[in-house]
Amino acid sequence: MYRKEKRSKNHDSPKTHSKINRIVLDRGRKYAYYAEQMETSFGRKNPVKKRNVERLAEEKKKRSEIMEISDTMARHKAIAENIPKEYFDYVYSVYGIGWTTDLQGTFNKIASYLKTDGIFIFSWHHTLNYCIAWSCDERKDVLVDNKFVLTKSYYDETYFKMPVHDSEIVLCNRKISTYINALAKAGFMVEQFIEETDSDSLKAAGDIDIKTQKAKMMPLSFCIKARKI
């Protein structure tokens, strides 16, 4: 069980964050690393409470040698249906949101989990990454006559396939405005939109790989911070 905490009106104060507990929901990825980092940033004396829905389901799966796909889906659905409403201070997703086939429905659910004024933070591949110098058939960055060429329309939001090992994945390369508008419809106000490349890539020189060359010219990912209103 999770104990609800009183929240300060000063949400931007680091001192406030270090004095009270925050209730965090991790949606999408199964890594505990990010939650641990949040615990560190908010202070060891009052660690952040966290609930990682997908990780709980994954741990159950690992304990069982054989699990039918239908049973796995049923378990995930049962866990998702038990997520408390208007309970969390923060929801974050690291490279997870882009997998959804129902973006608006996903954002609506996340909004329902958050308290009023709660924060939603997520990251995903930048739309331009799959539009410029990219081969879906080969799943890698490519140059045409040693140039970065537009290989896919920015406006094309149809689903496409890419090979992964001996299988394939299906993705939708959504426009940035699609994410912004879906957030607004779900009751969010965007506070920050980040398009950055890491400093090491920007400083790279000489004989560098295609991906790094691309990262020096455009953002390969983005991050959005939104507040429920």
N, CA, C and O of each residue as an XYZ file, in Angstrom:
916
protein
N       0.839     -1.189      0.000
C       0.000      0.000      0.000
C       0.878      1.243      0.000
O       2.008      1.225      0.487
N       0.334      2.328     -0.558
C       1.078      3.573     -0.635
C       0.376      4.645      0.172
O      -0.835      4.833      0.063
N       1.149      5.341      0.979
C       0.594      6.371      1.848
C       0.595      7.699      1.106
O       1.619      8.118      0.567
N      -0.559      8.357      1.081
C      -0.651      9.653      0.428
C       0.047     10.715      1.264
O      -0.038     10.714      2.492
N       0.738     11.618      0.580
C       1.481     12.669      1.259
C       0.903     14.033      0.906
O       0.408     14.223     -0.205
N       0.959     14.989      1.840
C       0.561     16.354      1.554
C       1.610     16.979      0.673
O       2.804     16.740      0.856
N       1.168     17.799     -0.303
C       2.078     18.399     -1.247
C       2.189     19.894     -1.020
O       1.209     20.557     -0.678
N       3.371     20.411     -1.209
C       3.590     21.841     -1.090
C       3.121     22.542     -2.347
O       3.125     21.941     -3.422
N       2.714     23.806     -2.241
C       2.319     24.569     -3.408
C       3.515     24.944     -4.255
O       3.366     25.247     -5.439
N       4.688     24.930     -3.673
C       5.891     25.291     -4.396
C       6.497     24.042     -5.026
O       7.391     23.422     -4.450
N       6.005     23.669     -6.224
C       6.415     22.415     -6.842
C       7.807     22.497     -7.449
O       8.421     21.462     -7.706
N       8.318     23.686     -7.682
C       9.594     23.822     -8.362
C      10.774     23.888     -7.407
O      11.921     23.922     -7.855
N      10.524     23.906     -6.111
C      11.602     24.065     -5.147
C      12.283     22.736     -4.850
O      11.634     21.814     -4.358
N      13.595     22.615     -5.141
C      14.328     21.374     -4.822
C      14.285     21.068     -3.335
O      14.266     19.900     -2.946
N      14.270     22.115     -2.484
C      14.225     21.902     -1.047
C      12.917     21.245     -0.648
O      12.884     20.381      0.228
N      11.832     21.666     -1.302
C      10.533     21.063     -1.009
C      10.550     19.586     -1.375
O      10.040     18.749     -0.630
N      11.144     19.267     -2.536
C      11.202     17.876     -2.987
C      11.979     17.003     -2.012
O      11.644     15.829     -1.850
N      12.988     17.527     -1.369
C      13.829     16.725     -0.485
C      13.189     16.494      0.878
O      13.650     15.652      1.649
N      12.116     17.246      1.180
C      11.515     17.151      2.506
C      10.267     16.272      2.540
O       9.871     15.812      3.611
N       9.638     16.029      1.379
C       8.427     15.226      1.393
C       8.529     14.090      0.389
O       9.339     14.134     -0.537
N       7.703     13.079      0.581
C       7.689     11.944     -0.313
C       6.869     12.248     -1.552
O       5.907     13.014     -1.507
N       7.264     11.641     -2.652
C       6.502     11.735     -3.883
C       6.129     10.321     -4.317
O       6.903      9.382     -4.128
N       4.950     10.175     -4.893
C       4.485      8.866     -5.334
C       4.616      8.805     -6.847
O       4.000      9.593     -7.564
N       5.427      7.861     -7.331
C       5.803      7.838     -8.733
C       5.348      6.552     -9.412
O       5.465      5.465     -8.846
N       4.829      6.684    -10.628
C       4.434      5.529    -11.437
C       5.320      5.481    -12.677
O       5.405      6.449    -13.433
N       5.976      4.340    -12.873
C       6.839      4.139    -14.037
C       6.048      3.363    -15.082
O       5.684      2.209    -14.857
N       5.781      3.996    -16.231
C       5.009      3.351    -17.290
C       5.894      3.086    -18.491
O       6.545      3.999    -18.999
N       5.923      1.857    -18.944
C       6.581      1.558    -20.204
C       7.779      0.652    -20.086
O       7.728     -0.490    -20.544
N       8.874      1.126    -19.479
C      10.084      0.327    -19.400
C      10.172     -0.409    -18.065
O       9.461     -0.079    -17.116
N      11.055     -1.413    -18.002
C      11.147     -2.266    -16.818
C      12.401     -1.988    -16.015
O      12.810     -2.827    -15.212
N      13.017     -0.848    -16.206
C      14.269     -0.554    -15.522
C      14.031      0.105    -14.176
O      13.255      1.054    -14.065
N      14.703     -0.405    -13.159
C      14.607      0.192    -11.828
C      15.584      1.356    -11.688
O      15.482      2.145    -10.748
N      16.527      1.464    -12.618
C      17.579      2.476    -12.524
C      17.013      3.881    -12.378
O      17.484      4.661    -11.550
N      15.991      4.207    -13.190
C      15.469      5.558    -13.192
C      14.804      5.901    -11.861
O      14.946      7.015    -11.357
N      14.082      4.941    -11.301
C      13.446      5.162    -10.006
C      14.493      5.356     -8.922
O      14.318      6.168     -8.014
N      15.594      4.596     -9.027
C      16.667      4.734     -8.046
C      17.308      6.116     -8.139
O      17.652      6.714     -7.120
N      17.466      6.618     -9.353
C      18.025      7.948     -9.527
C      17.102      9.011     -8.941
O      17.569     10.005     -8.385
N      15.795      8.801     -9.065
C      14.844      9.760     -8.510
C      14.890      9.735     -6.991
O      14.750     10.772     -6.343
N      15.089      8.545     -6.423
C      15.226      8.451     -4.979
C      16.419      9.270     -4.512
O      16.344      9.984     -3.512
N      17.517      9.161     -5.244
C      18.728      9.888     -4.888
C      18.507     11.392     -4.971
O      18.929     12.134     -4.085
N      17.841     11.846     -6.044
C      17.651     13.283     -6.237
C      16.704     13.882     -5.211
O      16.837     15.056     -4.863
N      15.754     13.102     -4.722
C      14.796     13.625     -3.758
C      15.265     13.473     -2.314
O      14.644     14.015     -1.400
N      16.356     12.740     -2.105
C      16.896     12.611     -0.748
C      16.743     11.211     -0.194
O      15.704     10.575     -0.368
N      17.776     10.735      0.472
C      17.770      9.379      1.024
C      16.835      9.237      2.217
O      16.296      8.154      2.446
N      16.631     10.307      2.983
C      15.821     10.194      4.186
C      14.355      9.942      3.856
O      13.657      9.254      4.601
N      13.894     10.491      2.754
C      12.505     10.314      2.351
C      12.465      9.798      0.918
O      12.148     10.557      0.002
N      12.783      8.515      0.707
C      12.845      7.975     -0.648
C      11.505      8.048     -1.364
O      10.447      7.987     -0.738
N      11.566      8.180     -2.689
C      10.353      8.251     -3.494
C       9.651      6.905     -3.498
O      10.286      5.865     -3.671
N       8.341      6.926     -3.307
C       7.557      5.699     -3.433
C       7.337      5.486     -4.920
O       7.060      6.438     -5.648
N       7.457      4.240     -5.380
C       7.353      3.970     -6.805
C       6.552      2.696     -7.037
O       6.541      1.782     -6.212
N       5.894      2.664     -8.166
C       5.172      1.465     -8.573
C       5.403      1.264    -10.053
O       4.954      2.074    -10.864
N       6.096      0.199    -10.421
C       6.399     -0.081    -11.815
C       5.510     -1.231    -12.256
O       5.801     -2.393    -11.969
N       4.437     -0.913    -12.947
C       3.433     -1.909    -13.304
C       4.004     -2.997    -14.194
O       3.804     -4.183    -13.932
N       4.719     -2.601    -15.254
C       5.255     -3.591    -16.166
C       6.317     -4.466    -15.509
O       6.425     -5.651    -15.824
N       7.108     -3.887    -14.594
C       8.158     -4.666    -13.953
C       7.562     -5.743    -13.054
O       8.100     -6.846    -12.963
N       6.456     -5.429    -12.391
C       5.796     -6.422    -11.546
C       5.341     -7.613    -12.378
O       5.497     -8.766    -11.976
N       4.774     -7.314    -13.547
C       4.320     -8.391    -14.415
C       5.500     -9.199    -14.948
O       5.419    -10.421    -15.073
N       6.598     -8.507    -15.263
C       7.777     -9.183    -15.798
C       8.407    -10.108    -14.768
O       8.848    -11.206    -15.105
N       8.450     -9.667    -13.514
C       9.017    -10.492    -12.458
C       8.214    -11.770    -12.275
O       8.775    -12.839    -12.035
N       6.890    -11.651    -12.391
C       6.048    -12.841    -12.300
C       6.369    -13.798    -13.453
O       6.429    -15.015    -13.279
N       6.570    -13.215    -14.618
C       6.837    -14.033    -15.792
C       8.147    -14.790    -15.664
O       8.239    -15.948    -16.072
N       9.168    -14.142    -15.095
C      10.479    -14.771    -14.945
C      10.434    -15.944    -13.976
O      11.209    -16.891    -14.103
N       9.516    -15.877    -12.998
C       9.427    -16.967    -12.021
C       8.757    -18.203    -12.597
O       8.820    -19.291    -12.023
N       8.135    -18.022    -13.704
C       7.460    -19.154    -14.335
C       8.180    -19.533    -15.623
O       8.405    -18.669    -16.470
N       8.544    -20.792    -15.793
C       9.293    -21.213    -16.971
C       8.438    -21.158    -18.225
O       8.929    -20.830    -19.306
N       7.187    -21.472    -18.084
C       6.289    -21.478    -19.234
C       5.028    -20.695    -18.896
O       4.361    -20.962    -17.896
N       4.713    -19.722    -19.749
C       3.495    -18.933    -19.531
C       2.849    -18.648    -20.880
O       3.493    -18.108    -21.780
N       1.605    -19.002    -21.017
C       0.905    -18.784    -22.266
C       0.736    -17.286    -22.514
O       0.608    -16.504    -21.571
N       0.736    -16.891    -23.799
C       0.600    -15.482    -24.161
C      -0.715    -14.903    -23.644
O      -0.753    -13.773    -23.157
N      -1.772    -15.668    -23.750
C      -3.069    -15.178    -23.293
C      -3.064    -14.918    -21.789
O      -3.681    -13.970    -21.303
N      -2.351    -15.785    -21.062
C      -2.263    -15.620    -19.613
C      -1.444    -14.379    -19.275
O      -1.775    -13.646    -18.342
N      -0.372    -14.144    -20.037
C       0.452    -12.959    -19.828
C      -0.358    -11.693    -20.028
O      -0.280    -10.762    -19.226
N      -1.136    -11.661    -21.103
C      -1.965    -10.489    -21.393
C      -2.999    -10.256    -20.302
O      -3.281     -9.118    -19.928
N      -3.558    -11.349    -19.800
C      -4.567    -11.246    -18.743
C      -3.964    -10.671    -17.470
O      -4.599     -9.876    -16.777
N      -2.728    -11.077    -17.166
C      -2.055    -10.586    -15.958
C      -1.773     -9.091    -16.076
O      -1.996     -8.331    -15.133
N      -1.280     -8.677    -17.247
C      -0.994     -7.260    -17.459
C      -2.269     -6.435    -17.334
O      -2.270     -5.367    -16.722
N      -3.353     -6.936    -17.918
C      -4.620     -6.220    -17.875
C      -5.128     -6.103    -16.450
O      -5.619     -5.049    -16.044
N      -5.011     -7.186    -15.690
C      -5.481     -7.173    -14.304
C      -4.701     -6.172    -13.466
O      -5.281     -5.454    -12.651
N      -3.376     -6.121    -13.664
C      -2.542     -5.178    -12.913
C      -2.885     -3.746    -13.292
O      -3.012     -2.876    -12.430
N      -3.038     -3.504    -14.616
C      -3.336     -2.152    -15.090
C      -4.675     -1.652    -14.547
O      -4.819     -0.471    -14.234
N      -5.649     -2.552    -14.438
C      -6.966     -2.153    -13.956
C      -6.956     -1.797    -12.476
O      -7.872     -1.134    -11.991
N      -5.921     -2.236    -11.751
C      -5.839     -1.970    -10.317
C      -4.989     -0.746     -9.978
O      -4.758     -0.468     -8.801
N      -4.521     -0.013    -10.982
C      -3.759      1.200    -10.714
C      -4.709      2.247    -10.115
O      -5.741      2.546    -10.715
N      -4.388      2.795     -8.967
C      -5.288      3.763     -8.333
C      -5.426      5.052     -9.135
O      -4.471      5.494     -9.774
N      -6.602      5.652     -9.104
C      -6.882      6.886     -9.815
C      -6.510      8.102     -8.967
O      -6.618      8.085     -7.741
N      -6.067      9.158     -9.656
C      -5.728     10.433     -9.013
C      -4.872     10.216     -7.758
O      -5.143     10.793     -6.705
N      -3.855      9.390     -7.882
C      -3.051      8.970     -6.735
C      -1.589      9.403     -6.838
O      -0.962      9.716     -5.825
N      -1.050      9.423     -8.042
C       0.382      9.635     -8.222
C       0.754     11.104     -8.409
O       0.001     11.889     -8.986
N       1.931     11.448     -7.907
C       2.488     12.784     -8.104
C       3.202     12.888     -9.442
O       3.170     13.926    -10.103
N       3.846     11.796     -9.825
C       4.603     11.757    -11.070
C       4.315     10.467    -11.828
O       4.159      9.405    -11.226
N       4.248     10.566    -13.154
C       4.269      9.398    -14.031
C       5.371      9.661    -15.047
O       5.415     10.734    -15.650
N       6.259      8.694    -15.243
C       7.295      8.893    -16.245
C       7.467      7.635    -17.086
O       7.222      6.522    -16.619
N       7.886      7.824    -18.320
C       8.090      6.708    -19.234
C       9.333      6.991    -20.065
O       9.411      8.015    -20.745
N      10.300      6.091    -20.012
C      11.547      6.237    -20.753
C      11.489      5.335    -21.991
O      11.577      4.112    -21.881
N      11.344      5.936    -23.142
C      11.244      5.218    -24.410
C      10.176      4.119    -24.363
O      10.432      2.980    -24.756
N       8.994      4.464    -23.884
C       7.915      3.483    -23.822
C       6.648      3.935    -24.529
O       5.930      3.107    -25.091
N       6.359      5.232    -24.514
C       5.091      5.747    -25.037
C       4.910      5.453    -26.523
O       3.797      5.171    -26.966
N       5.983      5.515    -27.290
C       5.877      5.339    -28.735
C       5.394      3.976    -29.176
O       5.013      3.799    -30.333
N       5.402      2.999    -28.266
C       4.939      1.657    -28.624
C       3.422      1.541    -28.634
O       2.886      0.600    -29.219
N       2.727      2.460    -28.010
C       1.276      2.343    -27.913
C       0.601      2.461    -29.274
O       1.057      3.214    -30.135
N      -0.470      1.727    -29.462
C      -1.265      1.828    -30.688
C      -2.457      2.759    -30.477
O      -3.219      3.024    -31.408
N      -2.612      3.251    -29.254
C      -3.698      4.177    -28.926
C      -3.119      5.306    -28.077
O      -3.231      5.288    -26.852
N      -2.507      6.279    -28.728
C      -1.825      7.355    -28.012
C      -2.778      8.146    -27.136
O      -2.470      8.418    -25.975
N      -3.935      8.520    -27.677
C      -4.881      9.315    -26.899
C      -5.387      8.541    -25.692
O      -5.495      9.087    -24.594
N      -5.696      7.262    -25.902
C      -6.165      6.439    -24.793
C      -5.106      6.288    -23.708
O      -5.422      6.297    -22.518
N      -3.845      6.149    -24.123
C      -2.746      6.019    -23.169
C      -2.595      7.284    -22.340
O      -2.465      7.218    -21.118
N      -2.613      8.443    -23.004
C      -2.494      9.714    -22.281
C      -3.691      9.944    -21.353
O      -3.535     10.481    -20.257
N      -4.878      9.538    -21.793
C      -6.069      9.682    -20.947
C      -5.928      8.851    -19.670
O      -6.285      9.309    -18.584
N      -5.411      7.635    -19.804
C      -5.223      6.773    -18.637
C      -4.187      7.359    -17.687
O      -4.378      7.372    -16.471
N      -3.090      7.843    -18.258
C      -2.045      8.431    -17.419
C      -2.577      9.635    -16.661
O      -2.259      9.825    -15.487
N      -3.384     10.445    -17.330
C      -3.993     11.605    -16.668
C      -4.881     11.170    -15.508
O      -4.950     11.848    -14.483
N      -5.560     10.035    -15.677
C      -6.452      9.559    -14.620
C      -5.681      9.062    -13.409
O      -6.215      9.064    -12.300
N      -4.421      8.631    -13.600
C      -3.602      8.151    -12.487
C      -3.026      9.302    -11.661
O      -2.740      9.140    -10.475
N      -2.859     10.448    -12.287
C      -2.205     11.582    -11.630
C      -3.166     12.427    -10.801
O      -4.348     12.561    -11.118
N      -2.622     12.984     -9.740
C      -3.358     13.991     -8.989
C      -3.411     15.258     -9.832
O      -2.622     15.417    -10.762
N      -4.329     16.152     -9.515
C      -4.337     17.453    -10.171
C      -3.004     18.145     -9.904
O      -2.519     18.145     -8.773
N      -2.420     18.723    -10.922
C      -1.108     19.367    -10.845
C       0.029     18.352    -10.875
O       1.191     18.721    -10.707
N      -0.293     17.078    -11.088
C       0.753     16.056    -11.179
C       1.554     16.188    -12.460
O       1.109     16.815    -13.421
N       2.738     15.595    -12.468
C       3.672     15.740    -13.578
C       3.821     14.439    -14.377
O       3.957     13.358    -13.804
N       3.791     14.564    -15.690
C       4.024     13.438    -16.602
C       5.249     13.768    -17.458
O       5.288     14.801    -18.127
N       6.247     12.881    -17.431
C       7.476     13.077    -18.198
C       7.709     11.835    -19.060
O       7.661     10.711    -18.561
N       7.959     12.040    -20.347
C       8.248     10.886    -21.206
C       9.223     11.267    -22.312
O       9.354     12.436    -22.676
N       9.900     10.254    -22.835
C      10.831     10.445    -23.939
C      10.552      9.417    -25.025
O       9.972      8.360    -24.778
N      10.982      9.760    -26.237
C      10.819      8.837    -27.362
C      11.730      9.276    -28.506
O      12.324     10.353    -28.459
N      11.833      8.441    -29.523
C      12.604      8.783    -30.714
C      12.013     10.032    -31.369
O      10.795     10.163    -31.486
N      12.874     10.935    -31.788
C      12.388     12.124    -32.475
C      11.850     11.734    -33.849
O      12.403     10.853    -34.508
N      10.780     12.384    -34.278
C      10.156     12.075    -35.564
C      11.160     12.185    -36.712
O      11.130     11.379    -37.641
N      12.040     13.171    -36.650
C      13.021     13.367    -37.715
C      13.990     12.196    -37.847
O      14.560     11.970    -38.915
N      14.173     11.459    -36.764
C      15.138     10.343    -36.781
C      14.778      9.308    -37.840
O      15.658      8.754    -38.499
N      13.469      9.047    -38.005
C      13.031      8.060    -38.982
C      12.668      8.680    -40.327
O      12.203      7.981    -41.228
N      12.877      9.995    -40.467
C      12.568     10.680    -41.726
C      13.810     11.016    -42.543
O      13.742     11.142    -43.766
N      14.935     11.161    -41.866
C      16.159     11.610    -42.532
C      17.268     10.573    -42.382
O      17.581     10.126    -41.279
N      17.849     10.205    -43.517
C      18.988      9.269    -43.543
C      18.716      7.995    -42.751
O      19.547      7.555    -41.956
N      17.545      7.412    -42.977
C      17.179      6.198    -42.250
C      16.597      5.158    -43.192
O      15.809      5.493    -44.075
N      16.983      3.888    -43.010
C      16.442      2.786    -43.785
C      15.636      1.872    -42.868
O      16.193      1.231    -41.977
N      14.333      1.812    -43.087
C      13.483      0.924    -42.283
C      13.781     -0.540    -42.605
O      13.729     -1.395    -41.722
N      14.091     -0.826    -43.868
C      14.378     -2.205    -44.273
C      15.623     -2.744    -43.580
O      15.677     -3.919    -43.214
N      16.628     -1.878    -43.399
C      17.876     -2.300    -42.774
C      17.951     -1.919    -41.301
O      18.826     -2.391    -40.574
N      17.034     -1.068    -40.865
C      16.983     -0.562    -39.495
C      18.330      0.062    -39.088
O      18.951     -0.331    -38.100
N      18.743      1.027    -39.874
C      19.983      1.729    -39.550
C      20.054      3.054    -40.310
O      19.307      3.281    -41.262
N      20.957      3.914    -39.875
C      21.178      5.184    -40.546
C      21.947      4.941    -41.842
O      22.876      4.134    -41.882
N      21.549      5.644    -42.895
C      22.204      5.468    -44.186
C      22.451      6.827    -44.841
O      21.709      7.784    -44.615
N      23.487      6.893    -45.641
C      23.797      8.094    -46.415
C      23.575      7.807    -47.897
O      23.778      6.685    -48.360
N      23.157      8.828    -48.630
C      22.992      8.719    -50.082
C      24.006      9.666    -50.719
O      23.896     10.885    -50.586
N      24.982      9.103    -51.402
C      26.066      9.908    -51.975
C      26.722     10.768    -50.900
O      27.050     11.934    -51.119
N      26.898     10.160    -49.745
C      27.554     10.812    -48.605
C      26.766     12.032    -48.097
O      27.339     12.970    -47.542
N      25.442     11.996    -48.301
C      24.592     13.099    -47.860
C      23.433     12.563    -47.020
O      23.006     11.419    -47.179
N      22.933     13.416    -46.122
C      21.748     13.085    -45.347
C      20.523     13.459    -46.178
O      20.304     14.634    -46.473
N      19.729     12.467    -46.552
C      18.599     12.679    -47.448
C      17.288     12.354    -46.750
O      17.209     11.415    -45.958
N      16.255     13.143    -47.052
C      14.922     12.877    -46.513
C      14.396     11.605    -47.160
O      14.189     11.563    -48.373
N      14.181     10.569    -46.358
C      13.764      9.274    -46.891
C      12.309      8.923    -46.573
O      11.779      7.935    -47.081
N      11.673      9.733    -45.737
C      10.291      9.462    -45.341
C       9.598     10.787    -45.023
O      10.204     11.688    -44.442
N       8.345     10.898    -45.400
C       7.609     12.134    -45.142
C       7.372     12.337    -43.643
O       6.997     11.406    -42.930
N       7.594     13.551    -43.187
C       7.335     13.879    -41.779
C       5.863     13.687    -41.443
O       5.522     13.389    -40.298
N       4.992     13.854    -42.428
C       3.539     13.771    -42.208
C       2.998     12.348    -42.270
O       1.823     12.124    -41.978
N       3.825     11.397    -42.640
C       3.389     10.012    -42.774
C       3.343      9.336    -41.400
O       4.379      9.037    -40.807
N       2.125      9.102    -40.908
C       1.958      8.452    -39.609
C       1.424      7.027    -39.737
O       0.902      6.465    -38.773
N       1.555      6.455    -40.910
C       1.136      5.065    -41.088
C       2.142      4.143    -40.398
O       3.311      4.494    -40.234
N       1.677      2.971    -40.000
C       2.565      2.017    -39.322
C       3.538      1.386    -40.327
O       3.187      1.127    -41.478
N       4.752      1.150    -39.864
C       5.762      0.545    -40.712
C       6.512     -0.528    -39.925
O       6.473     -0.548    -38.695
N       7.191     -1.415    -40.643
C       7.890     -2.533    -40.017
C       9.398     -2.357    -40.125
O       9.906     -1.789    -41.093
N      10.101     -2.854    -39.117
C      11.562     -2.880    -39.130
C      12.043     -4.201    -38.553
O      11.454     -4.709    -37.598
N      13.105     -4.765    -39.118
C      13.625     -6.040    -38.606
C      14.357     -5.869    -37.282
O      15.074     -4.889    -37.077
N      14.168     -6.835    -36.388
C      14.891     -6.878    -35.113
C      15.288     -8.326    -34.874
O      14.444     -9.177    -34.591
N      16.572     -8.593    -34.991
C      17.085     -9.964    -34.845
C      16.361    -10.880    -35.833
O      16.430    -10.653    -37.041
N      15.676    -11.897    -35.347
C      14.972    -12.826    -36.239
C      13.492    -12.500    -36.350
O      12.712    -13.298    -36.868
N      13.107    -11.329    -35.863
C      11.700    -10.949    -35.907
C      11.576     -9.552    -36.510
O      12.460     -9.110    -37.244
N      10.482     -8.858    -36.201
C      10.294     -7.504    -36.677
C       9.408     -6.731    -35.702
O       8.638     -7.323    -34.946
N       9.524     -5.415    -35.727
C       8.694     -4.559    -34.897
C       7.838     -3.681    -35.795
O       8.189     -3.414    -36.944
N       6.720     -3.240    -35.259
C       5.811     -2.361    -35.987
C       5.682     -1.059    -35.210
O       5.349     -1.072    -34.024
N       5.942      0.061    -35.869
C       5.927      1.360    -35.216
C       5.141      2.378    -36.026
O       4.891      2.196    -37.217
N       4.758      3.456    -35.347
C       4.115      4.599    -35.984
C       4.985      5.819    -35.686
O       5.223      6.142    -34.523
N       5.456      6.491    -36.723
C       6.321      7.654    -36.548
C       5.442      8.916    -36.467
O       5.199      9.587    -37.470
N       4.979      9.213    -35.256
C       4.027     10.320    -35.077
C       4.705     11.689    -35.131
O       5.848     11.849    -34.703
N       3.983     12.662    -35.660
C       4.464     14.038    -35.667
C       4.542     14.549    -34.231
O       3.803     14.076    -33.367
N       5.418     15.498    -33.968
C       5.528     16.078    -32.638
C       4.201     16.712    -32.234
O       3.789     16.612    -31.078
N       3.539     17.357    -33.175
C       2.253     18.001    -32.878
C       1.200     16.992    -32.452
O       0.283     17.330    -31.703
N       1.322     15.754    -32.925
C       0.372     14.708    -32.531
C       0.478     14.437    -31.034
O      -0.536     14.279    -30.354
N       1.711     14.384    -30.522
C       1.911     14.184    -29.082
C       1.376     15.387    -28.294
O       0.682     15.219    -27.291
N       1.702     16.594    -28.753
C       1.279     17.809    -28.052
C      -0.245     17.908    -27.996
O      -0.814     18.190    -26.941
N      -0.897     17.678    -29.125
C      -2.355     17.792    -29.178
C      -3.046     16.710    -28.350
O      -4.068     16.971    -27.714
N      -2.489     15.498    -28.356
C      -3.062     14.410    -27.553
C      -2.931     14.716    -26.065
O      -3.839     14.421    -25.289
N      -1.805     15.306    -25.663
C      -1.623     15.708    -24.265
C      -2.657     16.746    -23.868
O      -3.239     16.667    -22.786
N      -2.888     17.722    -24.743
C      -3.863     18.777    -24.458
C      -5.264     18.196    -24.293
O      -5.998     18.590    -23.386
N      -5.635     17.266    -25.163
C      -6.956     16.646    -25.080
C      -7.123     15.827    -23.802
O      -8.234     15.670    -23.295
N      -6.005     15.306    -23.285
C      -6.045     14.506    -22.055
C      -6.025     15.382    -20.800
O      -6.121     14.875    -19.683
N      -5.900     16.693    -20.988
C      -5.927     17.598    -19.842
C      -4.557     17.989    -19.322
O      -4.413     18.353    -18.155
N      -3.544     17.916    -20.188
C      -2.193     18.297    -19.789
C      -1.794     19.648    -20.374
O      -2.276     20.051    -21.433
N      -0.918     20.328    -19.674
C      -0.290     21.536    -20.180
C       1.198     21.259    -20.303
O       1.843     20.906    -19.316
N       1.754     21.414    -21.500
C       3.174     21.159    -21.711
C       3.992     22.272    -21.079
O       3.805     23.447    -21.398
N       4.902     21.902    -20.180
C       5.761     22.875    -19.511
C       7.146     22.949    -20.130
O       7.792     23.997    -20.107
N       7.598     21.832    -20.684
C       8.938     21.816    -21.254
C       9.031     20.774    -22.357
O       8.564     19.645    -22.211
N       9.643     21.179    -23.467
C       9.864     20.288    -24.596
C      11.349     20.354    -24.936
O      11.860     21.407    -25.318
N      12.041     19.214    -24.795
C      13.500     19.192    -24.934
C      13.912     18.415    -26.183
O      13.499     17.272    -26.381
N      14.737     19.054    -27.025
C      15.352     18.426    -28.185
C      16.853     18.685    -28.069
O      17.328     19.776    -28.384
N      17.578     17.695    -27.624
C      19.006     17.897    -27.410
C      19.817     16.686    -27.851
O      19.313     15.564    -27.916
N      21.077     16.942    -28.149
C      22.053     15.887    -28.410
C      23.117     15.980    -27.322
O      23.495     17.079    -26.917
N      23.596     14.849    -26.853
C      24.571     14.858    -25.767
C      25.849     15.589    -26.178
O      26.212     15.621    -27.354
N      26.505     16.162    -25.209
C      27.680     16.997    -25.463
C      28.823     16.234    -26.129
O      29.547     16.801    -26.947
N      28.991     14.960    -25.790
C      30.071     14.162    -26.383
C      29.894     14.036    -27.893
O      30.857     14.133    -28.653
N      28.640     13.816    -28.321
C      28.370     13.700    -29.758
C      28.597     15.028    -30.465
O      29.143     15.068    -31.568
N      28.178     16.106    -29.830
C      28.347     17.424    -30.430
C      29.820     17.799    -30.579
O      30.193     18.507    -31.514
N      30.656     17.322    -29.654
C      32.083     17.639    -29.687
C      32.884     16.666    -30.552
O      34.055     16.909    -30.845
N      32.253     15.570    -30.957
C      32.964     14.545    -31.730
C      33.504     15.118    -33.040
O      32.845     15.934    -33.685
N      34.687     14.693    -33.421
C      35.303     15.180    -34.655
C      36.096     14.050    -35.300
O      36.319     13.000    -34.698
N      36.515     14.293    -36.541
C      37.309     13.290    -37.229
C      36.453     12.219    -37.873
O      35.374     12.499    -38.395
N      36.943     10.989    -37.834
C      36.245      9.867    -38.453
C      35.187      9.321    -37.490
O      35.472      8.425    -36.697
N      33.976      9.858    -37.561
C      32.889      9.446    -36.657
C      31.819      8.690    -37.429
O      31.674      8.871    -38.638
N      31.065      7.840    -36.731
C      30.051      7.012    -37.379
C      28.874      7.863    -37.853
O      28.739      9.028    -37.481
N      28.029      7.253    -38.681
C      26.901      7.969    -39.287
C      25.925      8.475    -38.231
O      25.430      9.598    -38.330
N      25.647      7.661    -37.230
C      24.693      8.058    -36.207
C      25.164      9.307    -35.465
O      24.368     10.204    -35.187
N      26.450      9.364    -35.148
C      26.991     10.531    -34.457
C      26.958     11.752    -35.369
O      26.652     12.856    -34.919
N      27.271     11.559    -36.653
C      27.179     12.656    -37.618
C      25.748     13.202    -37.642
O      25.529     14.413    -37.683
N      24.796     12.292    -37.618
C      23.381     12.671    -37.657
C      22.986     13.410    -36.380
O      22.248     14.394    -36.422
N      23.484     12.927    -35.255
C      23.158     13.537    -33.966
C      23.722     14.949    -33.847
O      23.184     15.771    -33.105
N      24.808     15.236    -34.576
C      25.397     16.572    -34.550
C      24.543     17.567    -35.340
O      24.677     18.780    -35.175
N      23.664     17.041    -36.200
C      22.865     17.908    -37.067
C      21.410     18.024    -36.648
O      20.737     18.985    -37.020
N      20.908     17.051    -35.873
C      19.487     17.059    -35.503
C      19.275     16.229    -34.232
O      20.095     15.373    -33.902
N      18.170     16.486    -33.523
C      17.875     15.671    -32.333
C      17.384     14.291    -32.746
O      16.564     14.172    -33.656
N      17.873     13.258    -32.094
C      17.439     11.900    -32.379
C      16.338     11.451    -31.429
O      15.682     10.436    -31.662
N      16.140     12.211    -30.361
C      15.084     11.902    -29.399
C      14.544     13.202    -28.817
O      15.116     14.273    -29.020
N      13.442     13.093    -28.095
C      12.871     14.267    -27.446
C      12.315     13.870    -26.086
O      12.088     12.691    -25.813
N      12.102     14.854    -25.251
C      11.540     14.627    -23.911
C      10.519     15.722    -23.634
O      10.770     16.897    -23.903
N       9.379     15.338    -23.103
C       8.311     16.290    -22.786
C       7.942     16.190    -21.320
O       7.773     15.098    -20.779
N       7.819     17.348    -20.686
C       7.314     17.437    -19.313
C       5.968     18.158    -19.379
O       5.884     19.278    -19.882
N       4.920     17.515    -18.870
C       3.588     18.092    -18.897
C       2.950     18.015    -17.517
O       3.221     17.100    -16.739
N       2.103     18.990    -17.231
C       1.412     19.045    -15.942
C      -0.093     18.847    -16.130
O      -0.693     19.451    -17.019
N      -0.697     18.007    -15.297
C      -2.142     17.801    -15.355
C      -2.844     19.025    -14.768
O      -2.529     19.462    -13.661
N      -3.796     19.569    -15.519
C      -4.507     20.772    -15.065
C      -5.973     20.471    -14.814
O      -6.729     21.362    -14.427
